[in-house]
């Protein structure tokens, strides 16, 4: 298990001691594993005109899929350490983050609510968030490093 998931840390800092934080948005969504049978059984149209029929089918399918929404959550995660951000990204790319989050989000009550249908979890992290956060933390470390190097001791 990745250390980020097992040991989340609280970040604290004083205003006078500027600490750069990188924001990464994590999106987690639960959905039914399979929609085809629900769509086949629940979407029909009595319209004769092809275009009207397509619009009605689309509208009904969209409505049906919305009623099957199991929910989602968006988390803004703040990183102050480049190593933690990189570990988080590596876990996301490898699938370890998804596996860890399954235990948190796919609960027994969600399984009961879904009934016989399977549930899957979708996790996404924006690569641009990661890359921007990485640049910010590298600049911060470089800036802090040069400040230390130019300070004189009493």
C-alpha positions as CSV (number, residue, x, y, z in Angstrom):
1,X,0.0,0.0,0.0
2,X,1.3,3.5,-0.8
3,X,2.3,5.6,2.2
4,X,0.0,8.4,1.1
5,X,-3.1,6.3,1.6
6,X,-2.0,4.6,4.9
7,X,-0.7,7.8,6.6
8,X,-2.4,11.0,5.4
9,X,-0.7,13.9,7.1
10,X,-2.2,17.2,8.2
11,X,-0.4,20.2,6.8
12,X,0.2,23.1,9.1
13,X,2.2,26.2,8.6
14,X,2.4,29.8,9.8
15,X,1.7,32.7,7.6
16,X,5.1,34.1,8.1
17,X,6.7,30.9,6.9
18,X,5.4,30.6,3.4
19,X,4.9,27.0,2.4
20,X,4.0,26.2,-1.2
21,X,1.2,23.8,-1.6
22,X,0.3,22.0,-4.8
23,X,-3.4,21.3,-5.4
24,X,-4.4,18.1,-7.3
25,X,-8.1,17.3,-7.9
26,X,-9.1,13.7,-7.4
27,X,-12.5,12.6,-8.9
28,X,-14.0,9.4,-7.7
29,X,-17.2,8.0,-9.2
30,X,-19.2,4.9,-8.5
31,X,-21.2,3.4,-11.3
32,X,-22.9,0.2,-12.3
33,X,-20.5,-2.1,-14.2
34,X,-23.0,-2.7,-17.0
35,X,-25.7,-0.5,-18.5
36,X,-26.6,-2.3,-21.7
37,X,-29.4,-4.5,-20.3
38,X,-31.0,-1.6,-18.4
39,X,-30.9,0.5,-21.6
40,X,-32.3,-2.3,-23.7
41,X,-35.2,-2.9,-21.4
42,X,-35.9,0.6,-20.4
43,X,-35.5,2.8,-23.5
44,X,-38.0,2.8,-26.3
45,X,-39.8,5.2,-28.6
46,X,-43.1,5.3,-30.4
47,X,-42.1,8.1,-32.8
48,X,-42.2,7.3,-36.5
49,X,-39.9,10.0,-37.8
50,X,-36.3,8.9,-37.6
51,X,-34.9,12.2,-36.2
52,X,-37.7,12.5,-33.6
53,X,-37.2,8.8,-32.7
54,X,-33.4,9.4,-32.2
55,X,-34.0,12.4,-30.0
56,X,-36.6,10.6,-27.9
57,X,-34.3,7.6,-27.5
58,X,-31.4,9.8,-26.5
59,X,-33.5,11.7,-24.0
60,X,-34.9,8.6,-22.4
61,X,-31.5,6.9,-22.3
62,X,-30.0,10.0,-20.6
63,X,-32.8,10.1,-18.1
64,X,-32.4,6.4,-17.3
65,X,-28.6,6.7,-16.8
66,X,-29.1,9.7,-14.5
67,X,-31.4,7.6,-12.3
68,X,-28.7,4.9,-12.1
69,X,-26.1,7.4,-10.8
70,X,-24.5,6.0,-7.7
71,X,-22.7,9.2,-6.8
72,X,-19.3,10.8,-7.0
73,X,-17.0,12.9,-4.9
74,X,-14.3,15.4,-5.8
75,X,-11.4,16.0,-3.5
76,X,-8.8,18.8,-3.7
77,X,-5.6,17.4,-2.2
78,X,-2.8,19.7,-1.1
79,X,0.8,18.5,-1.3
80,X,3.7,20.3,0.2
81,X,6.3,17.7,-0.6
82,X,7.4,16.8,-4.1
83,X,8.0,13.2,-3.1
84,X,4.5,12.8,-1.8
85,X,3.0,14.2,-5.0
86,X,5.1,11.9,-7.1
87,X,4.2,8.9,-5.0
88,X,0.5,9.8,-5.3
89,X,0.8,10.2,-9.1
90,X,2.7,6.9,-9.4
91,X,0.0,5.1,-7.4
92,X,-2.6,6.6,-9.7
93,X,-0.8,5.5,-12.8
94,X,-0.2,2.0,-11.5
95,X,-3.8,1.4,-10.3
96,X,-2.8,1.2,-6.6
97,X,-4.8,4.3,-5.8
98,X,-7.9,2.8,-7.4
99,X,-7.5,-0.4,-5.5
100,X,-7.0,1.4,-2.2
101,X,-10.1,3.6,-2.8
102,X,-12.3,0.6,-3.6
103,X,-12.2,-0.4,0.0
104,X,-13.3,3.0,1.1
105,X,-16.0,3.7,-1.5
106,X,-17.5,0.4,-2.4
107,X,-19.1,-0.4,0.9
108,X,-21.5,-3.1,1.8
109,X,-24.4,-0.7,1.8
110,X,-23.5,0.4,-1.8
111,X,-23.3,-3.2,-2.8
112,X,-26.7,-3.9,-1.2
113,X,-28.2,-0.8,-3.0
114,X,-26.8,-2.0,-6.3
115,X,-28.4,-5.4,-5.8
116,X,-27.4,-8.1,-8.4
117,X,-25.6,-5.6,-10.6
118,X,-21.9,-5.1,-10.2
119,X,-20.4,-1.8,-9.2
120,X,-17.2,-0.3,-10.4
121,X,-15.2,2.7,-9.3
122,X,-13.7,5.3,-11.7
123,X,-10.9,7.4,-10.4
124,X,-9.4,10.3,-12.3
125,X,-6.6,12.8,-11.7
126,X,-5.9,15.6,-14.1
127,X,-2.4,15.3,-15.5
128,X,-2.2,19.1,-15.8
129,X,-2.8,19.4,-12.1
130,X,0.0,17.0,-11.4
131,X,2.4,18.7,-13.8
132,X,1.6,22.3,-12.5
133,X,1.9,21.1,-8.9
134,X,5.2,19.5,-9.6
135,X,6.6,22.7,-11.2
136,X,5.3,24.7,-8.2
137,X,7.0,22.4,-5.7
138,X,10.2,22.3,-7.6
139,X,10.3,26.1,-7.8
140,X,9.5,26.3,-4.1
141,X,12.3,23.9,-3.2
142,X,14.8,25.7,-5.5
143,X,13.8,29.0,-4.0
144,X,14.0,27.8,-0.4
145,X,17.4,26.1,-1.2
146,X,18.9,29.3,-2.6
147,X,17.6,31.3,0.3
148,X,19.4,29.0,2.7
149,X,22.5,29.2,0.7
150,X,22.6,33.1,0.7
151,X,21.8,33.6,4.4
152,X,24.7,34.3,6.7
153,X,25.0,32.9,10.2
154,X,25.5,35.3,13.1
